[in-house]
Amino acid sequence: MSKIILVSLILAGCLNAKILYSTTVKSVYLDDNSKDVAGKLLPTNAIEVLQKSSDRVKFALKGYVNPSSPNVIYYSNGDRIIALSFAKTKTPKYEIIQKAKDGKFDEVRVVAYTTDDELENELKLMIDRAKQTYQESCSICHQLHKESQYNPNQWPSLFRSMLSRTPIDKKDEWLIIQYLQKASKGDIK
């Protein structure tokens, strides 16, 4: 009987897990009460909400870490698509899901805190807004580059080199970069 109750509780916890996405660059903290910003969560990256208290959310994020640079959690293995970054003095605690093989990155799960605002459960709406803003703003001066024309590591510097010539709001910079990087991999249609 106790095994059935335990399995039921585990399943209920899994079903109640809520996946949200940051709509903007958000400050991240290492504990629930800290005012000291430890890092930044970038838009469009899935976080699993573990607990909500007052105005903070405790979350888990799965990603990849280059063992020589433990303060950056990447969206994918081998590409420099940043999901979550921490200050050099604020190394996060994370669990290794799978050790790196053949020069790739370690797969990890990190737990941290952020505020409960500017989080959405619908990724498609953000992606559609990023895509529309990119298409409308970047086709003013030249023919629009296809998302697949550049690889994920090339898009940030290319986009930033032209950003000042566009009407794109500074707060949308990372949203569009994340869109371009993930779309270039084929992860976003």
Residue, then its C-alpha position, 0 to 999 in steps of 0.5 A: m500500500s505504501k508503494i502505491i501511495l508513493v508512486s501516486l505522489i510522484l506522479a502527481g508531482c510530475l503532472n503538477a510541474k509547470i513549464l514556463y518561458s521568460t519573455t525577457v532577460k530576467s535576473v536570477y538569484l541563488d536563494d529565495n531571499s537574496k537581493d544579490v543578482a547572481g545571473k541572467l535567464l534569457p528569453t525562450n528557455a524552458i524552466e520547470v517551476l518547482q515552488k512559488s513563494s511571495d514574488r519569487v519562483k524556484f525553478a529548474l533548468k536543464g541544459y549543457v555546461n562546458p566543463s571549462s566554463p561552469n558559469v554558463i548553461y547552454y541550450s544545446n550541446g556544443d552551440r553557444i546558445i546561452a540559456l542561463s549565465f551566472a557571474k564568475t563569482k556566483t557559480p551555481k550548484y548543478e547536478i550532472i545528468q550525463k558527463a560529456k563525451d567526445g569534446k561535448f558539454d556535460e548535460v546538467r540540471v540547475v536550480a535557481y530563483t527568479t521573480d514571478d513576473e514576465l513568465e509565460n506558458e506559451l512559447k509560440l506567442m513569443i517566437d511569433r513576436a520575435k519572428q515578426t519583429y525580425q522580418e519587419s525590422c531587418s528587411i528595411c535595409h536589405q533582403l531578409h536573411k534566412e534564419s538557416q543562413y548562419n549558424p547559432n554561433q554567428w547570429p549574435s554578433l551579426f544581429r548586434s552589428m545591425l541592431s542600431r539601424t533598426p527600430i527594435d527595442k533594446k529589451d527585445e534584443w535577446l528575444i530575437i537573438q534566441y529566436l534566430q539561433k534556435a531557428s538556425k538549428g531547426d528547433i523553431k519553425 
